[in-house]
Amino acid sequence: MQKGLEKYKRILITGGAGFIGGNLIKKLLLETSLEIYNLDKLGYASDVTVINDCLTHIGRVGKDRYKLLKTDLSKTNETKKAIEKANPELVIHLAAESHVDRSIDDPQTFIDSNIQGTYNLLQACLNHYNKLSIERKKKFKFLHVSTDEVFGSLSAKYSFSEYTRYDPRSPYSATKAASDHLVRAWYHTYNLPILISNCGNNFGPWQYPEKLIPTIIKKAIKNQKIPIYGDGSNIRDWIYVDDHIDALFLIISKGAIGESYCIGANQEKTNIEVASEICFLLDKFRPLENSYKRLLTFVEDRPGHDLRYSIDSSKIKNKLGWKPKYTFLDALKLTVDWYLENENWLLKQRNKVV
Ligand SMILES: NC(=O)c1ccc[n+]([C@@H]2O[C@H](COP(=O)([O-])OP(=O)(O)OC[C@H]3O[C@@H](n4cnc5c(N)ncnc54)[C@H](O)[C@@H]3O)[C@@H](O)[C@H]2O)c1
């Protein structure tokens, strides 16, 4: 049983059909006996193959423990009904529109899902929380999963921490910042027991190929140009998705109500370093006559592209005892290997990126 989750019976995951949510539900199905409710609108980035594979693997018992609630959080009544149906003691809120480029083209969708959606969820959860028995109320927690992008862009020095001023630059990060503020307000004003996490760039299996790492692998496999924004010098602090999920479980079991935790594995890489490393691995795993590096192509930079993200995760390390299990290179090997093994899935996903 996943440590710290033993006392819960019913858990609601929002955005469970997305990349992090799918990996998280897989862990919950395999490592707990919780009843799992997956609230997702099933948008363009959703895919439940990982969950279905897992359900097939664990059989009947698993199927009885899992329910998909197709719900759009931007719709007030749908959200209310879904919370009543799930009747949870624990909520992990992952649902969000998550791709910066799309937020530049279509900010309204981000406002609807990330701000209005979080507001609807908070209201529905507060209403539900207020009606719980004393016993269940004591257990109830709402974990809001957010991003380091709310803190803006860093120059060479410094790292983001829980004390960093919010300074979002893209419609995506601005809507995530707004959702963090709403969640905090529902704690201070209405005593909803919340926790917040702010994590760096995740990678791993089942990530929709509009994000950097699966895009590079997909383009390389198709022998197409691999687009790199600007001069490739933008820095991200990378973390393997399983390490992020373990940190979330730890925050649920040991985190202090009302507080936020920054999660990062201290693995800063420029985009061109990441792309070159993937080409190097592909040259090893699936060699061609010429290196995949020849496909790397610099393209016009994204407007307002944040230069550097870096996370100081001292708080979660010192107070909760978290540490990442995977190094960047080991996790990247696993990831590239997974996408090659699951090439059909990867090539089937629609791709917006040039
Ligand atoms: N991927 C990362 O690197 C990263 C890093 C830090 C934080 N996060 C946060 O983690 C969460 C999950 O990220 P991800 O990478 O899995 O994203 P994703 O885009 O892969 O999945 C998001 C899921 O949320 C669902 N969703 C979106 N709007 C919804 C709505 N209105 N109602 C119901 N469902 C809705 C989508 O259908 C999708 O299945 C997001 O909140 C994101 O901000 C992601």
Ligand as a Chemical Component Dictionary entry (heavy atoms), coordinates in Angstrom:
data_LIG
# 
_chem_comp.id                   LIG 
_chem_comp.type                 NON-POLYMER 
_chem_comp.pdbx_formal_charge   0 
_chem_comp.three_letter_code    LIG 
# 
loop_
_chem_comp_atom.comp_id 
_chem_comp_atom.atom_id 
_chem_comp_atom.alt_atom_id 
_chem_comp_atom.type_symbol 
_chem_comp_atom.charge 
_chem_comp_atom.model_Cartn_x 
_chem_comp_atom.model_Cartn_y 
_chem_comp_atom.model_Cartn_z 
_chem_comp_atom.pdbx_ordinal 
LIG N1  N1  N 0  3.637   18.439 -17.316 1  
LIG C1  C1  C 0  4.409   19.224 -16.571 2  
LIG O1  O1  O 0  5.596   19.388 -16.845 3  
LIG C2  C2  C 0  3.839   19.892 -15.350 4  
LIG C3  C3  C 0  4.713   20.482 -14.421 5  
LIG C4  C4  C 0  4.183   21.085 -13.272 6  
LIG C5  C5  C 0  2.822   21.127 -13.075 7  
LIG N2  N2  N 1  1.992   20.572 -14.008 8  
LIG C6  C6  C 0  0.540   20.639 -13.747 9  
LIG O2  O2  O 0  0.092   19.304 -13.616 10 
LIG C7  C7  C 0  -1.231  19.183 -14.134 11 
LIG C8  C8  C 0  -1.297  18.054 -15.141 12 
LIG O3  O3  O 0  -0.366  18.306 -16.185 13 
LIG P1  P1  P 0  -0.240  17.306 -17.427 14 
LIG O4  O4  O 0  1.100   17.524 -18.005 15 
LIG O5  O5  O -1 -0.669  15.938 -17.031 16 
LIG O6  O6  O 0  -1.319  17.939 -18.409 17 
LIG P2  P2  P 0  -2.115  17.268 -19.614 18 
LIG O7  O7  O 0  -2.422  18.391 -20.551 19 
LIG O8  O8  O 0  -1.406  16.084 -20.128 20 
LIG O9  O9  O 0  -3.467  16.752 -18.944 21 
LIG C9  C9  C 0  -4.432  17.623 -18.422 22 
LIG C10 C10 C 0  -5.772  16.900 -18.348 23 
LIG O10 O10 O 0  -6.714  17.845 -17.778 24 
LIG C11 C11 C 0  -7.922  17.725 -18.487 25 
LIG N3  N3  N 0  -8.664  18.986 -18.428 26 
LIG C12 C12 C 0  -8.282  20.190 -18.932 27 
LIG N4  N4  N 0  -9.267  21.095 -18.736 28 
LIG C13 C13 C 0  -10.280 20.436 -18.100 29 
LIG C14 C14 C 0  -11.583 20.827 -17.663 30 
LIG N5  N5  N 0  -12.048 22.060 -17.883 31 
LIG N6  N6  N 0  -12.366 19.902 -17.049 32 
LIG C15 C15 C 0  -11.901 18.635 -16.872 33 
LIG N7  N7  N 0  -10.710 18.206 -17.301 34 
LIG C16 C16 C 0  -9.907  19.105 -17.904 35 
LIG C17 C17 C 0  -7.510  17.412 -19.924 36 
LIG O11 O11 O 0  -8.594  16.822 -20.639 37 
LIG C18 C18 C 0  -6.324  16.488 -19.711 38 
LIG O12 O12 O 0  -6.741  15.130 -19.711 39 
LIG C19 C19 C 0  -1.585  20.549 -14.710 40 
LIG O13 O13 O 0  -2.364  21.234 -13.768 41 
LIG C20 C20 C 0  -0.242  21.237 -14.908 42 
LIG O14 O14 O 0  -0.367  22.630 -14.764 43 
LIG C21 C21 C 0  2.478   19.956 -15.136 44 
# 
loop_
_chem_comp_bond.comp_id 
_chem_comp_bond.atom_id_1 
_chem_comp_bond.atom_id_2 
_chem_comp_bond.value_order 
_chem_comp_bond.pdbx_ordinal 
LIG N1  C1  SING 1  
LIG C1  O1  DOUB 2  
LIG C1  C2  SING 3  
LIG C2  C3  SING 4  
LIG C2  C21 DOUB 5  
LIG C3  C4  DOUB 6  
LIG C4  C5  SING 7  
LIG C5  N2  DOUB 8  
LIG N2  C6  SING 9  
LIG N2  C21 SING 10 
LIG C6  O2  SING 11 
LIG C6  C20 SING 12 
LIG O2  C7  SING 13 
LIG C7  C8  SING 14 
LIG C7  C19 SING 15 
LIG C8  O3  SING 16 
LIG O3  P1  SING 17 
LIG P1  O4  DOUB 18 
LIG P1  O5  SING 19 
LIG P1  O6  SING 20 
LIG O6  P2  SING 21 
LIG P2  O7  DOUB 22 
LIG P2  O8  SING 23 
LIG P2  O9  SING 24 
LIG O9  C9  SING 25 
LIG C9  C10 SING 26 
LIG C10 O10 SING 27 
LIG C10 C18 SING 28 
LIG O10 C11 SING 29 
LIG C11 N3  SING 30 
LIG C11 C17 SING 31 
LIG N3  C12 SING 32 
LIG N3  C16 SING 33 
LIG C12 N4  DOUB 34 
LIG N4  C13 SING 35 
LIG C13 C14 SING 36 
LIG C13 C16 DOUB 37 
LIG C14 N5  SING 38 
LIG C14 N6  DOUB 39 
LIG N6  C15 SING 40 
LIG C15 N7  DOUB 41 
LIG N7  C16 SING 42 
LIG C17 O11 SING 43 
LIG C17 C18 SING 44 
LIG C18 O12 SING 45 
LIG C19 O13 SING 46 
LIG C19 C20 SING 47 
LIG C20 O14 SING 48 
# 
